[in-house]
Amino acid sequence: MSAEPKSPRRSRLEIIHSILSLCQQGRAGKTRIMYRSNLSWRQLQKYLETLTAMGLLELNPHPYAGLYAVTEKGKRFLEEFQNLKKLLEE
């Protein structure tokens, strides 16, 4: 029985892209972001703090829980990330 090859670790930019993509599809809460991005709670907290401080995400208050949404700056990041990805695939 052969073990499946381990996938390479995601880069920080890939993780940021994943989080922003989720939040762009609609406002997302912490639990949804954590599971869909495959991050631990501690990792998620650090990324959300960083992305909010950088102005890529914003926290929108909700009666029961905070929901995150992508800012205009975050949308530009996603566009540029896709452009760079296409350039590297050529």
Contacts in CASP RR format, 6 or more apart in sequence:
PFRMAT RR
TARGET T0000
AUTHOR 0000-0000-0000
METHOD contacts of the structure
MODEL  1
MSAEPKSPRRSRLEIIHSILSLCQQGRAGKTRIMYRSNLSWRQLQKYLET
LTAMGLLELNPHPYAGLYAVTEKGKRFLEEFQNLKKLLEE
10 18 0 8 1.000
13 81 0 8 1.000
15 37 0 8 1.000
15 39 0 8 1.000
15 47 0 8 1.000
16 47 0 8 1.000
16 51 0 8 1.000
16 56 0 8 1.000
16 77 0 8 1.000
17 77 0 8 1.000
17 78 0 8 1.000
17 81 0 8 1.000
18 36 0 8 1.000
18 37 0 8 1.000
19 33 0 8 1.000
19 37 0 8 1.000
19 47 0 8 1.000
19 48 0 8 1.000
19 51 0 8 1.000
19 57 0 8 1.000
20 51 0 8 1.000
20 56 0 8 1.000
20 57 0 8 1.000
20 70 0 8 1.000
20 74 0 8 1.000
20 77 0 8 1.000
20 78 0 8 1.000
21 78 0 8 1.000
22 28 0 8 1.000
22 32 0 8 1.000
22 33 0 8 1.000
22 36 0 8 1.000
22 37 0 8 1.000
23 33 0 8 1.000
23 57 0 8 1.000
23 68 0 8 1.000
23 69 0 8 1.000
23 70 0 8 1.000
24 70 0 8 1.000
24 75 0 8 1.000
24 78 0 8 1.000
26 69 0 8 1.000
27 60 0 8 1.000
27 62 0 8 1.000
27 67 0 8 1.000
27 68 0 8 1.000
27 69 0 8 1.000
28 36 0 8 1.000
28 67 0 8 1.000
28 68 0 8 1.000
29 65 0 8 1.000
29 66 0 8 1.000
29 67 0 8 1.000
29 68 0 8 1.000
30 44 0 8 1.000
30 48 0 8 1.000
30 65 0 8 1.000
30 66 0 8 1.000
30 68 0 8 1.000
33 39 0 8 1.000
33 44 0 8 1.000
33 48 0 8 1.000
33 68 0 8 1.000
34 40 0 8 1.000
34 41 0 8 1.000
34 44 0 8 1.000
37 44 0 8 1.000
39 47 0 8 1.000
48 57 0 8 1.000
48 68 0 8 1.000
51 57 0 8 1.000
52 58 0 8 1.000
52 59 0 8 1.000
52 68 0 8 1.000
54 73 0 8 1.000
55 71 0 8 1.000
55 73 0 8 1.000
55 74 0 8 1.000
56 70 0 8 1.000
56 71 0 8 1.000
56 73 0 8 1.000
56 74 0 8 1.000
56 77 0 8 1.000
57 68 0 8 1.000
57 69 0 8 1.000
57 70 0 8 1.000
57 71 0 8 1.000
57 74 0 8 1.000
58 68 0 8 1.000
58 69 0 8 1.000
58 71 0 8 1.000
59 66 0 8 1.000
59 67 0 8 1.000
59 68 0 8 1.000
60 66 0 8 1.000
60 67 0 8 1.000
60 68 0 8 1.000
60 69 0 8 1.000
70 78 0 8 1.000
END
